[in-house]
Amino acid sequence: MDCKIEVTPFSWNDNFSEVAQEDFSLIQKDLPYGICQSIGMALAKLELLEKQGCKVKECAE
């Protein structure tokens, strides 16, 4: 069986909220309630921003 691994450059504009929420659900039970609340709210905000089409603007250095 042949496998092909494709590497693409990282972009801040890739949508990660769904994967992050899945990953968070795996560790959520081991964290205190307050920490879960703040991380959960941040992930919800990320998902909303992605759905609204918000993009990270690249800055020239």
Secondary structure, 3 states (H helix, E strand, C coil): CCCCCCCCCCCCCCCCHHHHHHHHHHHHHHCCHHHHHHHHHHHHHHHHHHHCCCCCCCCCC
